[in-house]
Amino acid sequence: MMVSTTKRSTRTRSGAASYVTVGAFLIAALIINLYWPIPLWVATLYVGASILCFIVYAVDKSAARAGRWRISETTLLLLGLLGGWPGAIVAQQTLRHKTKKASFRKAFWTTVVANVAVFVVLATPLFAMFVEWSASALL
């Protein structure tokens, strides 16, 4: 009985941390948007990719339960990398899917970090500064 409580407690903590990550990203995006307006298509991309990602995770979970053909982990990771990671987190936690396999979790969080890094660089003056610096270094 003690083991299941410990597993549940660990799962709850990691689930809460996952939701905190989504919330922190939303807050950061809102703050960035105050200083450097983010195009509507970017927000639409994240929302659309998140919805699609949630649906794909649900289909994969259903296939796993029924013993049918599964969606590849590469596809799940690519959808997350392309902006669907908030929806993937919600799917992972609500469906309890893809939360145990350590290699997938590590790869997933790597794609989250990569996506957020690209978002921050492109949504702020960092990209323009890099382009300017690169151009001056070439001259």
C-alpha positions in Angstrom: 0.0 0.0 0.0 2.8 2.4 0.8 4.4 1.8 -2.6 1.3 2.8 -4.5 0.9 6.0 -2.4 4.5 6.9 -3.2 4.0 6.3 -6.9 0.8 8.4 -6.8 2.5 11.2 -4.9 5.4 11.2 -7.4 3.0 11.2 -10.3 1.0 14.1 -8.8 4.2 16.1 -8.3 5.4 15.6 -11.8 1.9 16.3 -13.2 1.8 19.5 -11.2 5.2 20.5 -12.5 4.1 19.8 -16.0 1.1 22.1 -15.7 3.3 24.8 -14.0 5.5 24.6 -17.1 2.5 25.3 -19.4 1.3 28.2 -17.1 4.8 29.7 -17.0 5.0 29.6 -20.8 1.6 31.3 -21.1 2.7 34.0 -18.7 6.0 34.5 -20.4 4.3 34.7 -23.8 1.9 37.3 -22.5 4.8 39.4 -21.0 6.8 39.1 -24.2 3.7 40.2 -26.1 3.5 43.4 -24.1 6.9 44.4 -25.3 7.1 42.8 -28.7 3.7 41.9 -30.2 3.5 38.3 -31.2 1.7 37.7 -34.5 -1.7 36.1 -34.2 -0.7 33.3 -36.4 1.9 32.2 -33.8 -0.7 32.0 -31.1 -3.0 30.2 -33.5 -0.2 27.7 -34.3 0.3 26.9 -30.6 -3.4 26.5 -29.9 -4.0 24.4 -33.1 -0.9 22.3 -32.6 -1.9 21.7 -28.9 -5.4 20.6 -29.8 -4.0 18.3 -32.6 -1.4 16.9 -30.2 -4.0 16.1 -27.5 -6.2 14.3 -30.1 -3.2 12.3 -31.4 -2.2 11.3 -27.9 -5.8 10.2 -27.2 -5.8 8.2 -30.4 -2.5 6.6 -29.4 -3.8 5.8 -25.9 -6.9 4.2 -27.4 -4.8 2.1 -29.8 -2.5 1.0 -26.9 -5.5 -0.2 -24.9 -7.0 -2.0 -27.8 -3.7 -3.5 -29.0 -3.9 -1.8 -32.4 -1.3 0.0 -34.5 0.3 2.8 -32.5 1.4 6.3 -33.4 5.2 6.5 -33.4 7.0 8.3 -30.6 8.8 10.3 -33.3 5.5 11.7 -34.5 4.4 12.5 -31.0 7.7 14.3 -30.3 7.6 16.2 -33.6 4.1 17.4 -33.0 5.3 18.7 -29.6 8.4 20.3 -31.1 6.2 22.1 -33.6 4.3 23.9 -30.8 1.9 21.2 -29.6 3.8 20.5 -26.4 1.2 22.3 -24.1 -1.5 20.0 -25.5 0.8 17.0 -25.1 1.3 17.8 -21.5 -2.4 18.1 -20.9 -2.9 14.8 -22.7 -0.1 13.0 -20.8 -1.6 14.1 -17.5 -5.3 13.7 -18.1 -5.0 10.4 -20.1 -2.0 9.1 -18.1 -0.2 8.4 -21.4 3.5 8.4 -22.1 4.3 9.3 -18.5 6.4 6.3 -17.5 8.9 5.6 -20.2 12.0 7.5 -19.2 13.6 7.7 -22.6 10.4 9.3 -24.1 10.1 11.7 -21.2 13.7 12.9 -21.6 13.2 13.3 -25.4 9.9 15.1 -24.8 11.3 17.6 -22.4 14.2 18.2 -24.7 11.7 19.2 -27.4 9.9 21.5 -25.0 13.1 23.3 -24.1 14.1 23.5 -27.8 10.6 24.9 -28.8 10.6 27.5 -26.0 14.1 28.6 -26.8 13.2 29.1 -30.5 10.0 30.9 -29.5 11.9 33.3 -27.1 14.6 34.0 -29.7 12.2 34.7 -32.5 9.6 36.6 -30.4 12.1 39.0 -28.9 14.9 41.2 -30.3 17.4 38.4 -29.7 17.0 37.1 -33.3 17.5 40.6 -34.8 20.5 41.1 -32.6 21.9 37.8 -33.7 21.4 38.6 -37.4 23.0 42.0 -37.0 25.9 40.5 -35.1 26.4 37.8 -37.7 26.3 40.4 -40.5 28.9 42.6 -38.9 31.1 39.6 -38.1 31.1 38.6 -41.8 32.2 42.1 -42.9 
